Structure formats: structure tokens, C-alpha cells
Amino acid sequence: MVLLQAGLLVAALAIAHKPFGDYMARVYTSETDWLIEKIVYRLVGVDPTARQRWTSYAAGVLGLSMASIALLHAMQRLQPLLPLNLGRGAVPPEMAFNTAVSFVTNTNWQSYAPEEVLGHGVQMAGLTVQNFLSAAVGMAVAVALVRGFTGDGTGRIGNVWVDITRGCTRVLVPVAAAAAIVLIALGVAMSFAPGIEVTGLDGHAHTIATAPIASQEAIKELGTNGGGVLNANSAHPLSNPGGASNLLENFLLLVIPVSLTRTFGVLVGDRRQGHALLAVMGTLWAAMLAATWWAETHPNGPAALAAGAAMEGKEARFGIDASVLWAVSTTGTSTGAVNAMHDSFTGLGGGTVLLTMLLGEVAPGGVGAGLYGILVLAVIAVFLAGLMVGRTPEYLGKKLGRREVTAAALSVLAMPTVVLLGAGLAMALPATRDALNNTGAHGLSEVLYAFASAGNNNGSAFAGLTVTSPFFQVALSIAMLLGRFVLILAVLMLAGCVAQQQRIPATAGTLPTTGPLFAGLLGGTVVLVAALTFLPALALGPIAEALA
């Protein structure tokens, strides 16, 4: 059954890959502006014809993001004064900060029950808006890096305001709007009522929370965001009623990261370059899917053995196959939406979805973040190959010297530093024991998963860890900020460095970066970086649990 569902998903992605990828290439190369875009540029005082160096581009990304954090924090604190607040009070300061950082960094980690804390006003005008903006920022940074490799020596990598605006107006908004209509037709709720009254099996009336779910569900998946309107997220029947909606939402969270590889190939003038990256992404995704599915269908716990499968924490509507397919897709991207409880996965199953994040979110990665993440690893792979044969490494006609490799190294080291230091500090604090629902190896996995999710801007959680204390609210916020913006700054620095170079023609000594040899080298680099960095922590957590 898992092969059938995965086959349908892959077929849908294959159909969308070429037309959607080509369309996004046209979006970021078009010389004309739409009327709505011209209005936006005039309102914010932007010259859309100006081309920026990487420092100005980075300043725009940081400025917009910091202003968004401040505004979203203020909206939560002032919730009682805003319309459609449903009588909900002001969000506590630490929680408001954590949530603001989470949604602006495209992490969408939630340390609260949304239907109990936030009203429709903050959900729609605050969180949903950031679902669009944060995704558009990721796409803009990816395109800026590609422009660096195709640059003509001027050092210019585009206009950040144009790239973000077009990402919203021409990609995210129209596709999300169409997807929301389809989701409504499939049974996803779309209501401004605070809840619906139902009669339970006990004969008593109960209120089930509802909201304008379909509109946020669409961009939540399409923008690889993941933050749900309801606490049960994509396991809730009002957010994900059945098999058709589950497959559509799984498609939405993968379609942009997968199609961006085609966009990359078109922009660099060699579609085979994109095919090589897609092959690595697809192979890693398939390997994680196979390992997780085997783990969940071959459990070693007594309760699961008695039941014949590891069904604890999984929706009966979806079963093991659809739950595993979703779990690998959501951790392989930076989505974070869940349709099953990852904390209830087997030791090996939980370890594989954790490892999928620790690979660097490149299988296939988040919106934009997956492409620029794997391009950075491609730079590292080419550099390693150059060391082995004693040649100056080149990628896409640009030489990779000290500055370029330093920027790539900073990008690769940022996430592991955040994850390991954060998890280590948390485990050293006595108060963490009270926040854990489990001890031993599984307890360590819960903490490691939390910081891996925050540092990779994923947002999913094992959910066995209580993170409402000031320490976790602040520590995870810092992990999200560093995991997002240190990486982006390093990527834009790399873009600026290669954009200053003229492209050089390939020679007999140039390493081909379109065939199986390079794909194998790149895939090995991805795995090797994660293995060397995280194997000790994984051995103490999920591996020890799986072997117990």
C-alpha cells in the first residue's frame, strides 16, 4: 500500500515538475511587473529596477524579518484589542516571542494549543501572512544564490523586494488559493464560527473548535510552514478529512522544493544540473521512507508486537503507510505538519525521521531552503573532489576559493552547532527532567528532536517534551533565529562571492556535475556530514532505543 501511495505522489510531482519549474524560472526573470506589484513597490518606496549586492540583499531580508517579528509579537500581546479575538486574552510574553520567531523563520513551532490561545484575527492577519512571507524569503534567497553562479562579475544578485513580492503574488498566493478551494471541496473546514456543537456518544453536547482552516492549511503545506490552526494539526479530521486530502496536502508540501530543481536547471542554462540535484534529493527521501516504513511495520515493543504493527499515535483513517509517507515528507522538508504522533514511532522509526531533519533539510528541503542548502553541500562536495585530485575546485563555471568555501563551511556548521549545543545545555539542566515524559534514550531523543526541529526550521515535535518553560521558549527561539539567519547570511555571502567572478569555460580537468558520479559524491557528502556530526548523539538516543 505504501508503494501505491508513494507512486501516486511521485507521479503527481513528476507531472508538475517541468511546467511549474519553468513557470517559476519565468517569474524570477521576467522584465515586467504586475499592477499589484507596482502598487507594492510604490507604497514601500522600492525601485524595482535596482540590482543589489549581497550585503544590501541580506539587509533587506533581515530588516523585513525583524520588523515582522516585532509586529507579530505585538499582535499577540494586543490580541484582546483586535477583531475576531473570540474572547482570547493576551499571549504571555515568552510564548508570543517564541511564536513570532517561529512563524517568521518558517519554522512554525507551536508551544501552545492554537484553538485555546489564538483568535481568528491573529491567526489570519498575523500567522497566515507570515506563512506567505517566510516562504517567499526562502525562495528569494535560493534564486539569489543561483544568480550568483550565473552572474557576470558585477556582484549583483537581484532585488530582494522584487523577489519576495513576486514569490507571493505569482507563486504562493494563486496556488494556495486554488488549493484551498479544492481542500474545501474535500471536506476541510472553512468557518469563522468559534466552534460547532455536536452530540457525543455519551449523549452530551460538545463543542469542537473550528476556524478558517482551509485557507491556512493550503499555505501551511505549500510554503512548508506546518503551523496548524488546531492542535492536532493535520491529524485533525477538520484539517485533513481523508485519503484524498492527505495525498493532496502531501503533494503541496513537496511540489515547490521538487520543482525548484527544474527552475535551477533552467536558470543556469543546463537542465541536467537540476536533474542531478533532484536525483540526490529523491534518493535520500526514498531511503528514509523505506527505513521508516520497515521500522513501523516491524516493531520490537511488546504492545506493538501483540497488535501486529506500531499503530499507537497514528490515525486509523491513514494507518501506518500514509503516516510514514507524511512523516518522511514533512521532516524531509521544513514543513513540520504532522498527521501522526512522532513520539509514538518506534525507536528506529523516530530515529529515521529525526535523521531526515539532521541531513540538513535537503531531502528535498523547504521552500527555497532545500535548494540553497543542497547547493551549499554541492560546493563542499566539489571542494572535496578538488582536494583529492589536486585541482582548484569549480562549480557552474565559478572557481571556489577561500572566501567561497568559508561561506559554505559557515552554512554547513551553523545548524549542527545550534542543535548540539542547545540539546546539550537542555540536558544539563535539572529542570529538563521535569519537562520530559520519558527517561533514558527516548527522553534524550525528545530533547534532541526539539532542537533539531528548531535549528532546521522544521517545526514538528516528538511532543513528549513540555516546552512552555521560559528556558525552552527562549532557547528554542534562539535556535530558530540562528538556524535561519546565520545560514541565510552565509548563503548570500557565497552568492556575492561567486557573483563577482566571470564564468570560465569548462576544460578537460573540470569535474562534471551532471552525471551519476557527481550525484553519488554529493549524496555521500550529505550523509557523511550528518554521520560525522550527529552519530554520537543518535547512538545515545534513537539507536540505543531501537537496540534495547
N, C-alpha and C positions, 0 to 999 in steps of 0.2 A: 504493500500500500504506500509506503514511503517513497518507493521508486516512481509510482504513478503520480503522486502529488509533486514530487521534485521535478519529474519530467514535464508536467503541465506548467510549472513555474518557470523552468528553464526555457521551454518553448515560447512562452509569452515574452520573456526577456529577450530572446533571440529575435522575435518579430519586431520588438520596439527598438532594439539596439541601433540599427542603421538609421531609420528615419528620425528618431529622437536625438541621436547623437549628432547627426548632420544638422538638425534644426538648432541645437544649442551652439554649434560652431558658428552658424549664421547669426545667432543672437549676439555673440560677443565680437563679431567682425563687421556687423552692419554699420554703414556710414550715416544712416538716417535715424531720427528719433521719433518715437510716437508722441502724439499730442500730450498724453498724460505724463510722459517723461519730461517733455519740455516744461510743463507746469511745475513739476517737482524741482527741476533744476533752477527755475526762476525763483521759486519760493525759498530755496536754501542758498541761493546765490552761487551756483556752480557753473563754471564754463565747461560744457561737455566736450569741447574740442581740445582741452588741455591734456597733455600727457605727463604723467608724474614719474619721478624716480622712486626707488623702493622706500626711501625714508618718508616721503610725503604720503605714499600709499599706505604705509604702516601707521602713520599718524592718523589718517582718516579712519582706518579700521579700529584703532584703539580709542579715538575720540568718540566715534559713534557707539562703541560698545560700553565705554564708561558712562556716557550720558544715558544710555539705555538702562544700565544697572541702577543708576540713581533714580530715574523716572519710575522704573518698575518697583523699586523698593518703596518709593513714596506712595505709589498707588495702593500697595498692600497696607501700609501703615494708615492711610487715609480711607480705607475701604468703607467705613460707616457713612462717609460723606458722598460716596459715589453712587450713581444709579445702578439698579439691578443688584444690590448688595445682598438681597434675601435675608436681611437682618443679621448678617455675619459681622463680627467685630474686627478690630484692627489685628493684623497678623503680628505676633511677637517680633521684636527687632532682629534677633539672630536668625529666626526662621525666614523672615522677609528678605534678609540679606542673602541667605543661602539659596532661596528660591529665585531671587533676581539674578544672581550669578549663574545659577544653574540654567535658566532659560536663555540668557544672553550668550552663554558659551556653547549652546546647542547640546548641553548635557541633559537637561530636563529631569534631573534627580529630584525626587519629591520625598520630603521627610514628614509629610502630613497627609491626612485623608482629604482629598480635594473637595468632595461633596459636603464636608463638615466645616471647612476653613474658608473657602473662597466662594464669592458670589459670581453670578454670570458676568457682571461688569468687568471685574479684574481678569476673569478667565478669557474674555473675548478681546477687550481693549488692551490688556497687558500681556498675558501669556501667549495668546494666539498670534498677536503681532510679532512677538519675538520669535515664534516658530518660523515665520517667514524671513525675518531679518537675519537671524543667526545662520539659517541655511544659505541665504544669499551671500553672506560674508564668506562662508566656506567655499562656495563656487567661485567667488571673485578671486580669492587667494590662489586657488588652483589655476584659474585662467591666467593670472598674473605670472605665475611660475612658468607656465607654458610659453607666454610671451617673452619671458627672459631667454628661453632656449631658442626662440625664433627671432630674437632681436638683432638689430643691425649695427650694434655698437654704440647706440645713443644712450643706453642706460635707462630708457623709458619703458615702463611695463604696463601702461594704460592709465585709466582714470577710475579710481576706486568708487566714486559716486555713480558713475555711469554703469559700472559693472554690477554694483549692488542693486541699483534701480532696475536694470534690465533683467537681472535674475529674478526679481519679484514680479515685474509686470509681464514679462514674456514667457516665463517658465513656471514659476511656483504658483502664482495666483490662478492662471487659466487651468492648469492641470488639476490643482487642488479643488477648484470649483466644480469641474466636471466629475472628479472622483467623489466629491461629497454628494452630488445628485445620485450617482449610482449607488452609493452606500445607503442613502435614504431608501431607495427602491428595494434594497436588500434587507431592510428592516432596522438599520441603525437609527437611533432616536435623534430627533431634532426638535427640541421644545424649550420654551422659556419658563415653563412651569417649574416650581421648586421640587416637585415630586409627583408621583402618581399613586393613588390609593388602590391597593389590591387586597383580596381576602386570602389569607394563608390557609394551609392545610389544617391549622388549628382552629379555624373558624373565626379568627380575629382579623381586624383590619390592620394593614401595614403600609407604610409609606416607602416607596422605592425612589431614591433620588434620580433625577434626570436633569438634562441640560441641553444646550445646542451642541450635541455630541458630534454629529456627522461632519460639521464644518471644521471642527478641531481635529477629529480623527483623521481626516484626509491629509491635512498638512502635517499632522503629528507623524504619519508614516512617510509621506512624500519627502519631507525635509529632514528625515532621520532624526526627529526630535525625541518622541517617546513619552512625553509627559501626558498623562491621561486626565480627563475630566472626572473620572470615577476612580476610586482607589484600587479596584480590581483590574483596572487598565483594560487591555484587550482580551482578557478572560471574561469580562462582563457581557452578558447577552445583549445589553442595550448598545454596547460599543462594537461587538463582534458576534452577531446572532448565529452564524452557522458556517458551514464549509465554504460556501461561495464568497462570503465577506472575508473569511480568514485568508483565502487564497488571494483575493484582490488586495487586501492590506499588506500581505507578504510581498506581493509584486510591487506595490507602491514604495516600500522601504528599500527595495533593491534597484529600481529602474534607473534612477539618476546616477548613482555610483557606477553601475554597469555601463550605461550609455555614455558617460563621460570619457571612457576609454576610447570610444569611437570619435568623440569630439577632439580628444588629444591627437589621435592619428590624423584627423583632417587638418587641424591647426598646424601641425609640424610638417605637413605635406607628405606623410608616409603612413598610410593606414596600418601597415604591418607593425609599426611601433605600438599602436594601441592594442593590436591583437596579442602581442607578447605580454603586455601588462594584464590584459583580460585573462589570458591563459593561466598566469600565476595566481591571480585572484580566484578564478574558478576552481583551480586545483586545490587551493587551500580550503576554500569553502566546502568542496565535496569531501575532502579528507576529514574535516571537522564534523560534517554531517554524518559520515559513515561511522566515525568513532563514537559520537554521542548516541546515535541510534542503537549501535551494538550494546553500549553500556546500559541504556534504558530498557532494552529487551532481554538483557542477561544480568539481572540484578543479583547481588550477593547477600542482601539483608533477609532475615527470616520472614518478615511480614511480606516483603515483595516476592520472595520465593513461594510462599504459600498462595499468593494471589496469581502467580504466574507472570507477573510483569510489574514494573515500577509505576503504578498508577497514582500513588499519593501525590497530591498537589497539582494534578492535571485535570482539565475539564473533560468530562465524559463526552461532550459534544465533539471534541477534537481528538482525544486519545493520544497515544504515545507518538504516532507518526507525525501528525500535524504540530504537536507541541515541540518535538525535536527540531523539525524543519524551521519553525518560527524562532526557536531559541538560538540556533546557529546563525540564522539570518540577522537577528536583532543584535547579537553580540559581535557578529562579523562586520556590521555597520555600526554607526554611533547612535542607533535608534533608541534602545533601552525599553521599548514597549515589550510587554510580556503577555503571553496567553496561557502560561503555566508558572508554577512557583519553582524558581530555580533552586531554592533552598532545599526542596524535596527531591531533586535529582539525585541519582546515585553518586557515590564518591567520584567515579571516573567520569560520569556524565556532567556533573557540576564542574569537574576539573577541565573538561574539554571546552565548555562554553567560557570558562574563565580564561583559558589559554587563547581562545579566539580573540578576546579583547587584548591580551598581552602581546599578541603578534603585532600590535600597533594599529589595529583597526584598518587593515588593508585587504580584508577578505569578504567583501570588496571595499569596505570602509564607508565612512559617512559621506554626505553630500559635499563634494569638493575635497573634504579632508582625506578621503580614501585615495584620490588621485594624487594630491600633493604628497601624501605620506609614502605611497609606493614609488613616486619619482625620486624622493629623497633616498630611499633604500636602493633605487637603481643607481644613483650617484655613488653610494657606498660600494655596491657590487662592482661597478666599473672601476672604481679606485682600487679595490682588492685585486681585480684582474690585472690592472696595470702594474701593481707591485709584483705580481707573480711572474710577469714576462719582462719586467724592467722597462716599461714604456710609460710616457706621460698619459694618463687616462683621458679619454674624450667621450662625451655623450652628446648626441644630436648636433655634432659639429662644433661643440664648445669644449675647450680644454678645462680640466678640473685641477686647479692648483690649490695652494694652501688655503686661500680665502674660501673657495667653493667647498672644499672638503671640511673645513672648520665649521661652516654654516650647516652642512649636512650632519656632522657629528653632534653639534649642539641640538639639532632637531631630534636625532635618534636618542640622545641621552636624557632629554627633558622628562619624558614620560616615566621611564624606569626609576629615575631619581625621586620623582614625586610619589610614585606608588610605594616603593620600598621604604623610603624614609617615613612616609605617612603611616603605613601599616606598622612599621617597627615602633614608632612613637606611641601609637594607639595601644599596641600590645604591652608596652612597658608601663602603661598607666594602670593602677589598681582598679580604677573606676570602670575600665573596659569590661572586666569580668561581670559586673552587674548588668551591662548592656547586652551581653551575649545570652542567647537562648540555648547555646550548646557549648560544651567544653571540648578540649582536645583538638584533634586535627580539623574537625568540622568548624569549630569556633574560629580557628585561625583562618580557614577558608572564607568565612563570613567577613572578617575584617579585611583580608586581602582583596576579596571581591569588591568591597565597598570602595577602596582606594583605587583599584584598577578601573572600576566604573567611572569614578570621578576624574582620575587622571587621564583617561582616554575619552572623556566627554561622552560616555555611553549613556549612563543614567539608570540602567537596570540594577536590581539588587537581589541578593540572596534572601533578604527580608527576615532573616533570623537575628538581625542586629538592630538594636534600638539606637537611633542616631539623632534623637531630639535634644541631647545634652548640648550645652554651649560649646564644649570641645569639638564634638563631631560636626556641629553646624559650621563652625569657623574653619576647622581643619579640612573638611571636605570642600568648602568654598575656596580655600587657598589652592587645593589640589586641582579644582576645576579651572581656576584662573591661570595657574602656571601651565597646566596641561594644554590649555587652549592657546594662550597668547605667547608663551615662550616659543612654542612650536611655530606659530604663525610668523613671529618676528624672524626666526631663523630661516623659514622658507622664503620670506620676502627678501631677506638679505642674500640668500642664494640666488633668487631671481634677479636682484640688482647686479650681482657679480657677473653672472653669465650674460646679462643684457648688455654689459659694457664691451663684450667681445664681438668681433666679427666672426661669422661662421666660417669654418675651414672645411675644405673638401675632404672626403674620406680617402684614405690611402690603403695600400695593401696591409699595413700594420694596424689599421683601425679595427677594434673589436666590433663585429656585427651585433646589433642589439635588437634583431627582429626574429631570430630563429630559436629553436629548442635549446641550444647551448646557453644562450643568454637567459632564457626563461628559467632554465634549471639553476643557473648561477644566482639569479635574482631570488627565486624561491628558496634556495639554500641559504642565502643571506638573511632573508626574513626569519626563517626558522632558527638559524644559528644565533642571531642577535637575541631572540626571545629565549632560546635554550640556555645560553650562557648567562643571561641576566636573571632569569626567574626560576631556573631549575631548583636551586636550594629551597626557595620559598614554597614552590609547588610540591617538593618532596616532603616537606613538613606538614602540608595541608592536604590537598585532594589526593595526591599519590599515596600518602600514608593511610588515608581513609579507605581508598579503593583496595589496598592490600590487606587491610585489617580483617 
